Amino acid sequence: MASGVLAGAVVATLFLVVAELFGGYLGHSISLVSDALHNLSDIPTMLISWIAVVWAARPADHERTYGYQRAGVLAAFTNAILLILVSIGLFYEAFERFLHPVAVHESWMIGVSLLALAINGGITLALVRSRHDLNLRSLLIHNFGDAISNIGILVGAIAIRMTGAQWLDPLIGVAIAAMVLWSTKSLLQEAVNILLEGLPKGIKLESVARSILSIKGVQEVHDIHVWTIGTNMVALSCHARIPDMHMDESEKILQAVCAKLEQDFHITHITVQFERAGLPQETGYLMPHPLQTTKQ
């Protein structure tokens, strides 16, 4: 479904870019040209996201044991960098128009902005269901920002028609660039945090440790690591000290820990290394004869 939505979004955005460039040229509007360049940057963004969606669906193999789930995160990171570059370009174009004002034809601005609002609004609504995926959320934020900028261009065109204030056009261009930059900040921070295997948003390490310690039999927990593998998979590894007991009993503790972490923090990929409590630090383990299965 997501792949089909992205394909439709690419076609619609290409049509919109042509319409805005044409309208901006005939209407002498820097805000329309700025929005066209902004929407043009959506094309590689959508293509990157589409590739990421396809890759993320691929199963794990002997080289990538976690699969390709981080493809979407890499796409979100790349898209965020592209958005920053686009916003810098929009700032420059608006500054040039402030220095060299040009009379705009607001009728072109009104017509094209209404068309752009319909297209970007439609793409935004189509992506709402996929907002929990970081990759697709980057497109959702992007296209929602596009729709807001279209409303700004429309309001600005009406204001220019009523007042004749031509400086409103480059001012709208600056506002669009600032909005793109602002919307990219949180997306870039989250993508970088995942790529650096930082603590997932909304999870506190101390709370995780206390949750594990609440399980009967766990006496100590240390060396805890929590990170995000992909958009929908959070992983944890830790060491836990438990009393000396039969393996069947320790398995029950492990199951209880996994259930507790999934319930409290939605952590689903869990690795726990048990250590026998009370052993002196210098104690070692010997296994003189490896256990082997008997061939039938």
Summary of the structure (lengths in Angstrom):
residues: 296
radius of gyration: 27.0
end to end distance: 49.9
largest distance: 93.3
contacts: 951
relative contact order: 0.11
helix: 65%
strand: 10%
